Amino acid sequence: MLTIEERIMMLPEACVANILSFTTPADTFSSASVSSVFRVAGDSDFVWEKFLPSDYSRLISSSTHQSFSSKKELFRCLCESILIDNGRKIFKIEKLTGKISFVLSARELSITWSDQRHYWSWSHRSDSRFSEGARLIMTDWLEIIGKIQTGALSPSTSYGAYLIMKVTERAYGLDLVPAETWIKVGNGENKTKTSYLSCLDDKKQQMAKKEEIFGYYRREPEMREDGWMEIELGEFETGREGNEEVVMSLTEVKGYQLKGGIVIDGIEVRPKSQKLSC
């Protein structure tokens, strides 16, 4: 009598491909070592189209990548991230889960007074994949807002939104008054948090540690693998269906504190379990 393993090995290629299409990219990659049937089935367009976003044709048409020999090759390309929508967004899917991430460039954001040269400066940056970033010269009213639709993201997934930024050597006024961060989905309520725009120097860090003893915790930007820093704006859940607008915000408008010297690269929206560097 044949064992279960032997019976599985005898399944037709089309049947194996259908089974793999209900698994995950990670399972499909690893199944190639099971047998030649699984390897061939795991390379089929039928399987990998199931792991691609439903609007992948539009994504590819709006990027510089136009030709692919197979759906598996296309999937691998999207795992490396691509620029879309005239270079104003980065799209990426996570290799093992197929979850979707986006980075909205600074040009995709609403930044108060960013069109005024004495407040903000736009220029090309060699450390960014986007064509330009926004550098704050001086303001006492900082307001940055980004928007994305839940329908563009993976369903039933917990997401976080992160402002990608850097602090220049001549920055000032960033560690005195905390900014407010929040996310709002559809008509839901937004939960506000606070975060400073720069990290403290050694002397100020010692003072902050003493404050933590009394229950005060100071949120600051965190380093990313790509050399930039990020501030978490908040988190949200996508539903199984529907398409609601997600509004992501960072503001510092209450203290009337003059500040300058931060560079805005964009806002990244990624599954909470991931840490990406695009």
N, C-alpha and C positions, 0 to 999 in steps of 0.2 A: 504494500500500500504506500502511495506517495505521501510524503510529509507536506505540511502546509507550505513550507518554504519552496519545495519542489513544484507544487501546484502553482504558486505565484510566478515562478520562473517560466511556466508554460503559458502564461496569459498572453493574448495577442497584443501587439504593440499599441494598437488603438485603444484597447481597454486600459493598458497601463498609463497611457497619456491622459485618459479621462480621469483616472484615479489621482494622478499627480496634479491635475488642474484644481483639485479641491484641497490641496495641501498648501504649503508656503514655499517661497523661493528657497529658503534654507533646506527644506526637505528635498526639494527637487535637485538642488546642487549635490547633496550628499547621496541621493539615490543612484547616481551614476556609477557608484562603486559596487552596486548590488549585482548587476548583470549587464550584458550588452543590450538586452531589450530595454531595460530601464534607462540606459545611457542614451540610446537612440530616441526613445519616447520623450526623455527629458530635454532633448534638443529641439523638439517640434514647436512650430509656431503656435499650434493649438494650445499648448501648455502655457507658453510665455505670454500670449495675448491675455490670458486670464489674470496675470500679475501686473499688467500695464494699466495705467489710468485710462478711464473710458474715453477721455479726450486727447489721447496721446498723439493723434494725427494733427490736431490743432497746435499742440505744444511743439511738435517737430517742425511744422510749417512756419512757426514764429521764431525758430532758432537758426543758427548757422549750420547745424547738423541736418542734412537732408537725406542721405542715402545709407541704408543698412541692409546687410545680407540676410539677416534673420531677426525675428522678434527677440531672441535671446541676446543678440548683439545690441539691439536697441535698449533692452533692459539694462545691460551692463553700462551702456553709455549714460543712461539716466541716473545710474548709481553714482557716477562721477560728477554729476550736476551739469546743467546746461544753462546758458543765458537765453532768455526768451523775451518776447514783447519789446523788441528793439533794444535789448540789452538792459532793460530797466528792472528785470527780475531774474532770480536764479531758482531753477526748479531741480529737485533731487528726490530720489526714492531710496529708502534704506534697503540695502542688499538682502538682508536676511528676512525681513518682514514685508517689504514692499510698501511701507508707510511713506506718505508724501510729506515733503518739507518745501518751504518757500523762503526766499530772502527778498524782501522788497527794498529796492535801492532808495537812497536819500531822495532822488527825484520822484519816486512814487509816493513819498510822504508829504503830508501837509505840515510845513514848518513856518511858523509865524515870522513874517518879515524876511523870509529867506531870499526874496527878490530885491531887498535893499542892500546895496553894496557896503554901507557903513555898519551893517549888522552881521551879514553873512558873506562868505567868499566861497565860490564854487571853482574847483580846479581838479585836474587829473591827478590820480594817486597811483603810484606803482605798486602799492601794497594792497590794492583792491581789484577785484574782477570787474567792478563797474567802471564806467568811463570817467566818472567824477564823484567827488564827495563834497559835503558841505562843512565848512569850518566856521565856527562861531567867533566873530571878532569882538562884539560887545553887545550885551542886552541886559535888561532887568526883567524881561518877559519871555520866558522860554516855554514854548508849546510845540510839541511834536505829536502828530497823529497819523496812524496807519490804519488801513482797512483791508479786509480780505473776506471772501465768502466761504462759509463752511462747506459748500458744495465742491469747492476746489481741493478740499483736504480729504484725508482718509476718514471714513465713517467710524463711529463708535470708538473714538480715540481721544486720549487725554493729551492736549497740546499746551505748550508754553510759548510765550512771545518774548523776544529779547531784543533790546536796542543795542546795536553794534556800534561801538564808538571808541575813540582814543582821546587821550589828554595830551596836549602839547606841552613843551617845556615852559612856555610863557603863560600857562593857564593861570587864572585867578578867580576867586569868588566861588569855587565849585564845592568846597567842603564846609561851607558855613550854614547854608540853609538847604534842607532836604527837598528833593523833588517828589511830587506825587505821581504814582503810577497806577493805572487801572485798565481793565478790559471789560467790555460790555458786548454781550451776544444778543442780537435781536432787540427785543423789548425788555430783556432781563435787567437786573440790577448790577451795578458795578461795585466791586470791592476794592477800596483804595488802600494802597500801601505807600510807604515812603522809602526813598533811597537817595543817598548822596551821589554826586556826579564824579567824585574822585576819591581816591584813597588817602588816608592821613599819613603824614610823615611819622618817623619813629617816636618823636616826643608826644605828638598828639595821640598816637596809638596807645601809649601808656595811660593817658588820661581816659581814653575811651574804654580801656579794659577795666578801670576802676568803676566807670559808669555801668558796665555790664553786671557788676556785682549787685547793683541796686535794681536790676531788671531792665535796663535799657540796652537794646541791641541795635547796632548801627549797620544798616545795609549799604553795601558799596559795590562798585563794579567788580566783576571777576574776570580773570584772564581766560582767553580762548586759545585753542591750539594754533590758530592762524595768526597770532600776534596781536589781534585786536582785543578789546574788552567788551563785556556785555552786562547789561542791567536787565534783570527779569522784570517785565511789565506786569505779568500775571499769567494765569492759566485758565483753560476752558475745555469743555467737552464737546465733541461733535456727535450728533445723533446718527441713527441708522439712515434716516432720510431727511429731506428738507434742505433748504439753502438760506441760511441766515447770515446777516452781515456781522462781522466781528470788528469792533473798533478798539484799537490799542493806543494808549496815550501815556505820555510823560510830560508833566508840566511843572514849572516853578515860577509862579506868578504872584505869590503872596508876600514874599520877603522884600521885594523891590531891591534885591541885591544885584549889583553889577557883576557880571560874570563873562568870561570868555576863554577861548583856548580849548574847546572840544571839537572833535571832528566826527561827523555822523556818516556812517557807511550805509546803514539801513536798519530794517527790523527783520529778524529771523523768526519764523513760525515753524516749530518742529515738535514731534512727539516727545513727551516728557522723559521718556526713557533714554533719549539720545542726547549726545553732545557732539555737535557737528562743527566743522570748519570749512566754509565754502570759499 
